[in-house]
């Protein structure tokens, strides 16, 4: 029961950060697991924070069947 609370806390924190973002870029990556042969696609958001530091956040990883 603790994991869903941690997850929701992280989601809310990310939403609070992203509400201030005016410009961003998204990159994707696709790979296949060598052991199980499962394919995945990930999406990463990149933006500059208030101090002009580059921030990268993984916003999703999805399995392809």
C-alpha positions as CSV (number, residue, x, y, z in Angstrom):
1,X,0.0,0.0,0.0
2,X,3.0,2.3,0.3
3,X,4.1,2.1,-3.3
4,X,0.9,3.7,-4.8
5,X,1.3,6.6,-2.3
6,X,4.9,7.1,-3.4
7,X,3.9,7.0,-7.0
8,X,1.1,9.5,-6.6
9,X,3.5,11.8,-4.7
10,X,6.1,11.6,-7.6
11,X,3.4,12.3,-10.2
12,X,2.1,15.3,-8.4
13,X,5.6,16.7,-7.9
14,X,6.3,16.3,-11.6
15,X,3.1,18.0,-12.5
16,X,4.0,20.9,-10.2
17,X,7.4,21.2,-12.0
18,X,5.9,21.0,-15.5
19,X,3.3,23.6,-15.0
20,X,6.1,26.2,-15.1
21,X,7.7,24.9,-18.2
22,X,7.2,26.9,-21.4
23,X,9.6,25.1,-23.8
24,X,10.6,21.4,-23.8
25,X,11.8,18.6,-26.1
26,X,10.9,14.9,-26.1
27,X,13.2,12.2,-27.1
28,X,12.3,8.5,-27.7
29,X,14.2,5.3,-27.5
30,X,13.3,1.8,-28.7
31,X,15.1,-1.3,-27.6
32,X,14.6,-5.0,-27.2
33,X,15.5,-7.0,-24.1
34,X,18.1,-9.6,-25.1
35,X,16.9,-12.2,-22.6
36,X,13.1,-12.2,-23.0
37,X,13.0,-10.6,-26.4
38,X,10.5,-7.9,-25.2
39,X,10.5,-4.6,-27.1
40,X,10.1,-1.3,-25.3
41,X,9.6,2.4,-26.2
42,X,10.6,5.1,-23.8
43,X,9.8,8.9,-23.8
44,X,12.0,11.4,-22.0
45,X,11.2,15.1,-21.5
46,X,14.0,17.6,-21.5
47,X,13.8,21.2,-20.4
48,X,15.8,24.0,-18.7
49,X,14.9,24.9,-15.1
50,X,14.9,28.4,-13.6
51,X,18.7,28.3,-13.2
52,X,19.2,27.1,-16.8
53,X,20.2,23.6,-15.7
54,X,19.2,20.9,-18.1
55,X,16.6,18.6,-16.6
56,X,15.6,15.2,-18.1
57,X,12.6,13.2,-16.8
58,X,11.5,9.8,-18.1
59,X,7.8,10.2,-18.6
60,X,6.9,6.7,-19.8
61,X,8.2,3.3,-20.8
62,X,5.8,1.1,-22.7
63,X,6.1,-2.5,-23.8
64,X,5.4,-3.6,-27.4
65,X,4.1,-7.1,-27.9
